[in-house]
Amino acid sequence: MGIWVFAHFVGVPVPWLAVRQTDGAVLLAYEHERLKALAAAGEHVPPVLAFDGFSLTTGDVGDTLDHQLHRRPEDEWLELMCAASADLAAFHARGQWHGGAQIRNLTWDGQRFARLDFEERLQPGMALGTVQVYDMLQLLLSLARYLQPLGPSAVQAVLQAYANAGTGGAALRDFIVHLLPRLQRVSRLAAWSKRLDTSRELVRLRTVLDGMAAFVRQPP
């Protein structure tokens, strides 16, 4: 339900049947299939060590990006965030999609990024380009706690890194143009409440919105 609500809030029409998944064995089997397919395609995902239909054991692929950013000094955040964004763009340019591209599902071992958590069955129910835009929005919003102290220019840099490294920049820019008014309305409504207006979440959202606006104003 949370995935469906979030997706529709940001304007991505995720089908209800794609997220209404209750059979754990089916979810595990689907993730197993995706891990095998992505590994066969040369993508960086956890290696499958064992699968018996009821449990899935995978190898280690490093600390999550969230953990990496948390333990690094602030002046190192932007470079790593832009690298993650560019890596996602290259992943998309190879015709792939994640479905759960938050920083808790992305790892960095000091040399390369890898991806975790492939339970979401968003294909073939959604167009590939739509799923890829959704991936980037998930990544960006999950980075908000690290972007906010750096300001809107950091948000713009992360978005531009995605646009520069792959083929999805125009689609992302077009989607943000349509998304911004919706999120800006949320920001204006929240201003009626002093508690909400000064909340940590809203301060972060406004930083992201300002960075998005700068990104779409910048010539392609």
N, C-alpha and C positions, 0 to 999 in steps of 0.2 A: 504493500500500500504506500509506504514512504517513497519508494522509487517512483511509483506512478504519479503521486501528487507532485513531487519535485519536478519530474520531467514535464508535466503539463503546466506547472507554474512558469517554467522557463520557456514554454512554447514548443516543446518537443513532443509530438503525439505518440508516445509509447503505448502500444496496444495493451489493454488490460490483461489479455491472456498471456502476454509475454512476461509479465511480472507476477501473475497469480500462480505461483508454483509452490505446491505443498508436499509433493512426493520427494523426500530426501534422496532416495535411491536414484530417481530419474535425474535430479539436479546433479548428483555426483557423477553419474554416467556421462551427462552432457559435458561437465567440466573436464572429465577424463578425455573425452573425444576431442575437445578443443585444444587441450594441452598437447595431445599427440599431433594434431594437425598443425599447430603453430610451430612445434619443435621440428616437424618434418619440413616446414617451409623455411627453417633457419632462423626463426624468431627466438628471442631470449625469454624463456619461460622456465618455471621450475621443472626439472626432470622428473618424470614419473618413475618411482622406485617400485611401487606395488599398487595393485588395484584388484579387489576381489568382488566388486559389486556392492560392497557395504562400507568399505573404507578405502581412502586414497592416501598414499604416502608419497611425498615429493621431496626432492633435494633442496638444499639451501641455496639461495641466490642473493644473499646480502641483506643488509638492513633496509627498512622502508625509507622512502624519501622523507617522510614526516620525521622519522627518528634522526636521519642525517641532518636535516635542517635544524632541528631542535638543539642538537649538540654542537652546531657550528656557530662561529661568531657572525653577527649580523652582516658584516661587510663581505661575507662569502655567500650569502643567500641568493642574490640576484643571478650570479653566474650559474649556479646549480639549477635554479628554477628555469632559466632560459634554456639550459641544456636539456632539461626534461621536456620542455615544450617543443624544442626542435626534434627531439627523439620521437615524440608522439607524431609529429608531422611526417617524419620519414616512415614511421610504422603505417600511417594512413596512406601515404603515397604508394606503398607496396600492396595496397588493396586490403589492409587489415582493419580491424576494429576491436575495441576492448570491451566496452559496456560497463566498466567499473573503474574508470581512469582516475579516481581520487589518489592522493599521495599515500594513503595507507595501503594501496594496492600496486605501488610502484617501488621498486628497490634499486639501490645503487651500490655496487661493490667496489667502487673506486675506479672502475674501467668502463663499465657499461650498465645500462638500465635493463631491468627485467620486469615483467608484468605478472600479477597474481589475480586470482578471483575471476573466473570466467563462467559464472553461473547464469548470467542474464541472457535469455534467449531472444535477443532483439532482431536477429536475422533468421529468416528472410522477411519477417513481418514489417520491417522498416527499411526504407531506402538506405543504402550504404552511406551516402553523403550525409544524411540526417543523423545516423548513428555516430558518425565521425565528429560532427559538430557537437553533439551531446557529450562525447568523450572530452573535447577540449573545454567545454563549459564545466564539466565535472572537475577537471584538473585545475582550472583557473579558480573556481570558487573554493576548492579545498586548499588552495594556496593563500587564501585571503588573510589568514592570521600572520603570515610572513610578509605579504605584500603591503599590508596597511602601514607598518612603521616606515617603509621605504617610500610610500607615496604613489600617486597615480602614474608617475613616469615609469615605475617598476612594472605596473600592470600593463602599460603600453608596450614595454620592452618584451614581456613574456608573450604577449599576443603577436608582436612583430616577429619574434623568433620562430613562432609557428608558421607565420605567413612566408617567411624567408626560406624555411627549410623544406617545404613540401609544395603540394599543389592545391591545398585546401584553403588558402588565405582569402580568396574572393568569396567563397561560400560562407566562411566564418564572418567576414566583414558584413555581408548582406544579412546574415542572421542576427548579428548584434544590432544592426540598424533597426530591425523590427523588435528586438528584445528590450532595448533601452527604455522606450516609453513605459513599458509595463513595470519594469523595476523602479523607474523614477517615480511612478505613481505610488509604489509601496513606500518609498523614501519620504514623499510628501505627506502621505497619510500618517506615517509614524511620527512626524514632527508635531502632531497634535498632542502627543503624550510626551511629557518631559522625560519619563522613565525610559520609554522606547527610543526617544530621539537621541539620548546620550548612551544607549546601550553599546556594548562592545561589538555585537553582531552588526548593528546598523552603521557604526563608524567604519567597520571593515567593508560593508556592502557599498557605502558611498565612495570609498577609495577605489573599489573595483569599478563602479559606474563611471567615475571621472576618468579612469584609465581607459575604459572601453570607449568613451566619447572621444578621447584624444586619438585612439587607434583608428576609429572610423573617419575622423576628420583628416587624418594623414593620407596623402595621395598614395594609391597602390604602387 
